[in-house]
């Protein structure tokens, strides 16, 4: 992890939004202010109910949640977020050593579990991991496209592709780019 380019990492994470859900005021403020250095916006919530309402309005890229909170705990919040968005990146940040809670959070499908207290090295590792998850998610979401062409155009595209040893899609993309330029 010592080879991580912090400037490049920050440039990547600054394109993202985050949410911190932590009921302890001091810890919440510390996490929020730290993550504001890395994310474009950081929503800060002291209970799961407010966080869930805010999530439904803003859907941040990353949710950081504590497990043990009064009212709805972080595991239940994670479960509800998963129902809304099965691919949401959820990171549990907790001081809990409760194996049952940790197992339950894994069962819910949180992406990562970080033990408090968090130091700078853990934050950098965490953010590197988050960017890896997001990049993987983007690759999965990349769509292929299909275009129906009249037969005479198809033959022209096919001949050009063969002549240049490139795919038919590359010929079509080039033609679309020149049309829209």
C-alpha positions as CSV (number, residue, x, y, z in Angstrom):
1,X,0.0,0.0,0.0
2,X,3.0,2.3,0.3
3,X,3.0,2.7,-3.5
4,X,-0.5,4.3,-3.6
5,X,-0.5,7.7,-5.3
6,X,-2.5,9.7,-2.8
7,X,-3.1,12.6,-5.3
8,X,-4.4,10.2,-8.0
9,X,-6.6,8.4,-5.4
10,X,-8.0,11.6,-4.2
11,X,-8.8,12.8,-7.7
12,X,-10.7,9.6,-8.3
13,X,-12.6,9.6,-5.0
14,X,-13.5,13.3,-5.4
15,X,-15.8,12.2,-8.2
16,X,-17.9,10.3,-5.7
17,X,-20.3,11.0,-2.9
18,X,-20.5,9.3,0.5
19,X,-22.7,9.0,3.6
20,X,-21.5,8.4,7.2
21,X,-24.0,6.9,9.6
22,X,-22.6,7.0,13.1
23,X,-24.5,7.7,16.3
24,X,-21.5,8.9,18.4
25,X,-21.2,12.7,17.7
26,X,-17.4,12.9,18.0
27,X,-16.8,9.9,15.9
28,X,-19.3,11.0,13.3
29,X,-17.7,14.4,13.0
30,X,-14.2,12.9,12.8
31,X,-15.2,10.4,10.1
32,X,-17.2,13.0,8.2
33,X,-14.4,15.6,8.2
34,X,-11.9,13.0,7.2
35,X,-14.0,11.7,4.3
36,X,-14.7,15.3,3.1
37,X,-11.0,15.4,2.1
38,X,-11.7,12.5,-0.2
39,X,-15.3,12.7,-1.5
40,X,-17.1,15.5,-3.3
41,X,-19.9,15.5,-0.7
42,X,-20.4,13.6,2.6
43,X,-23.8,13.3,4.2
44,X,-23.6,12.9,8.0
45,X,-26.3,11.1,9.9
46,X,-26.6,10.2,13.6
47,X,-29.3,7.5,13.2
48,X,-30.4,4.9,10.6
49,X,-33.9,6.3,10.1
50,X,-32.6,9.7,8.9
51,X,-29.9,8.0,6.9
52,X,-32.4,5.8,5.1
53,X,-34.6,8.7,4.2
54,X,-31.6,10.7,2.9
55,X,-30.4,7.6,1.0
56,X,-33.6,7.3,-0.9
57,X,-33.2,10.9,-2.0
58,X,-29.5,11.0,-2.8
59,X,-28.2,7.5,-3.2
60,X,-24.5,8.2,-2.5
61,X,-21.8,6.1,-4.1
62,X,-20.5,4.8,-0.8
63,X,-22.2,4.3,2.6
64,X,-20.1,4.1,5.8
65,X,-22.1,2.7,8.6
66,X,-21.6,1.7,12.3
67,X,-23.1,-1.6,13.4
68,X,-24.3,-0.7,16.9
69,X,-26.7,2.2,17.1
70,X,-29.9,2.9,19.0
71,X,-33.1,2.2,17.1
72,X,-32.4,0.6,13.8
73,X,-28.9,-0.8,13.9
74,X,-26.3,-0.6,11.0
75,X,-27.0,-4.2,9.9
76,X,-30.7,-3.5,9.5
77,X,-29.9,-0.3,7.6
78,X,-27.5,-2.2,5.4
79,X,-30.2,-4.8,4.7
80,X,-32.7,-2.1,3.7
81,X,-30.2,-0.3,1.5
82,X,-29.4,-3.7,-0.2
83,X,-33.2,-4.1,-0.9
84,X,-33.2,-0.7,-2.6
85,X,-29.9,-1.1,-4.4
86,X,-28.3,-4.6,-4.4
87,X,-25.0,-3.2,-5.8
88,X,-24.6,-0.3,-3.3
89,X,-21.1,-0.2,-1.7
90,X,-21.5,-0.4,2.0
91,X,-18.6,-0.3,4.4
92,X,-19.0,-1.1,8.1
93,X,-16.9,0.9,10.4
94,X,-17.3,-0.5,13.9
95,X,-15.5,-1.1,17.2
96,X,-17.6,-4.2,17.8
97,X,-15.8,-7.5,18.2
98,X,-19.1,-9.4,18.3
99,X,-18.7,-12.3,15.9
100,X,-22.4,-12.7,15.5
101,X,-22.8,-9.1,14.4
102,X,-19.8,-9.3,12.1
103,X,-21.2,-12.6,10.6
104,X,-24.6,-11.0,10.2
105,X,-23.1,-8.0,8.4
106,X,-21.3,-10.3,6.0
107,X,-24.5,-12.2,5.5
108,X,-26.3,-9.0,4.5
109,X,-23.5,-8.5,2.0
110,X,-21.5,-5.5,3.2
111,X,-18.5,-4.9,1.0
112,X,-16.0,-4.3,3.7
113,X,-15.6,-4.3,7.5
114,X,-13.1,-1.9,9.2
115,X,-12.3,-2.0,12.9
116,X,-12.2,1.2,14.9
117,X,-10.1,3.1,15.6
118,X,-9.1,4.0,12.0
119,X,-5.7,5.4,11.2
120,X,-4.5,7.0,8.0
121,X,-3.1,3.7,6.5
122,X,-6.5,2.0,7.0
123,X,-8.3,4.9,5.3
124,X,-5.9,4.8,2.3
125,X,-6.3,1.0,2.0
126,X,-10.1,1.4,2.4
127,X,-10.3,4.1,-0.3
128,X,-8.1,2.1,-2.7
129,X,-10.5,-0.9,-2.1
130,X,-13.5,1.3,-2.7
131,X,-12.1,2.6,-6.0
132,X,-11.4,-1.0,-7.1
133,X,-15.0,-2.0,-6.3
134,X,-16.3,1.0,-8.2
135,X,-14.1,0.3,-11.2
136,X,-15.2,-3.3,-11.2
137,X,-18.8,-2.2,-11.0
138,X,-18.4,0.2,-13.9
139,X,-16.9,-2.6,-16.1
140,X,-19.9,-4.8,-15.3
141,X,-22.3,-2.0,-16.1
142,X,-20.7,-1.3,-19.5
143,X,-23.3,-2.1,-22.1
144,X,-22.8,-3.5,-25.5
145,X,-24.9,-2.1,-28.2
146,X,-26.6,-3.4,-31.3
147,X,-27.6,-1.5,-34.4
148,X,-29.7,-2.8,-37.2
149,X,-28.5,-1.6,-40.6
150,X,-30.1,-1.9,-44.0
151,X,-28.4,-4.7,-46.0
152,X,-26.5,-2.3,-48.4
153,X,-25.0,-0.4,-45.5
154,X,-24.2,-3.6,-43.7
155,X,-22.2,-4.8,-46.7
156,X,-20.3,-1.5,-46.8
157,X,-19.5,-1.7,-43.1
158,X,-18.5,-5.4,-43.5
159,X,-16.2,-4.6,-46.4
160,X,-14.6,-1.7,-44.6
161,X,-14.1,-3.7,-41.4
162,X,-12.4,-6.5,-43.4
163,X,-10.2,-4.1,-45.4
164,X,-9.0,-2.5,-42.2
165,X,-9.0,-5.7,-40.1
166,X,-11.2,-4.1,-37.4
167,X,-14.6,-4.9,-36.0
168,X,-17.8,-3.8,-37.6
169,X,-18.6,-2.0,-34.4
170,X,-15.4,0.0,-34.7
171,X,-16.4,1.1,-38.3
172,X,-19.9,2.1,-37.0
173,X,-18.5,4.0,-34.0
174,X,-16.1,5.9,-36.3
175,X,-18.9,6.8,-38.6
176,X,-21.1,8.0,-35.7
177,X,-18.3,10.1,-34.3
178,X,-17.6,11.8,-37.7
179,X,-21.4,12.4,-38.1
180,X,-21.7,14.0,-34.7
181,X,-18.5,16.1,-34.9
